Amino acid sequence: MLAAVSTSRDPDRLVLFTDAVVAIAITLLVLPLVDLVPEVQADGGDAVSVITEHRQEIFTFLLSFVVIASFWLGHHRLFEHIRAYTPAMMRVNLLWLLTIVVLPFPTEIIGAFPSDRFTAGVYIGTILALSVCQSALTWMVHGHKELEKPANPVGKQELVSSLLLTGLTVIAYLLASLVPGVNFYAMLLLLLSPIFMRVWKGRSRTRTGAQQSD
């Protein structure tokens, strides 16, 4: 049974709080790179070596920036459909924020240590927790008229897309943490999500066209 819906607070307040936390987390990602400059200078290095000798740290920063930005955009699109929320949604949203705030920590780990099953598992596992929370929010809103905007409900395509990404992340996590040598290559599986969605949408349109012609 659907939990009590909060109508006394505008969902925009929850969105603004979420945006503020995400902004802080995404800013924290760059701080280790900023700290590199005085460290390299103290060791007698030049400005070029800040880049050339720390490519892994720069790559992990960019990777995590893209991850956070992608999930934030998904969160933003989801809340465009929401007109009210439940206490359970607020708790899941806080868990979503927890994974966002934690992400700079595994980012530091993979930037400082060689890639192996443990480092890849910690990093992709954090992304998996983030994806599960986002899918849970989408699932909680989809089909509930008390939560969705009447003129802009959450479509089945959005729910399928969210669940598909979570499923691919589960597979990526298992491959990265259990199969030697795979490590971060497992994340390439996530690139298949838009391809699968195009195939699914194509088949859905075909079925719809066939039903209309009958």
HELIX and SHEET records of a PDB file:
HELIX    1   1 PRO A   11  LEU A   28  1                                  18    
HELIX    2   2 LEU A   31  ALA A   42  1                                  12    
HELIX    3   3 ALA A   47  THR A   52  1                                   6    
HELIX    4   4 ARG A   55  PHE A   79  1                                  25    
HELIX    5   5 PRO A   87  VAL A  102  1                                  16    
HELIX    6   6 PRO A  104  ALA A  112  1                                   9    
HELIX    7   7 ARG A  117  VAL A  141  1                                  25    
HELIX    8   8 LYS A  156  LEU A  178  1                                  23    
HELIX    9   9 ASN A  183  LEU A  191  5                                   9    
HELIX   10  10 LEU A  192  SER A  213  1                                  22    
END                                                                             
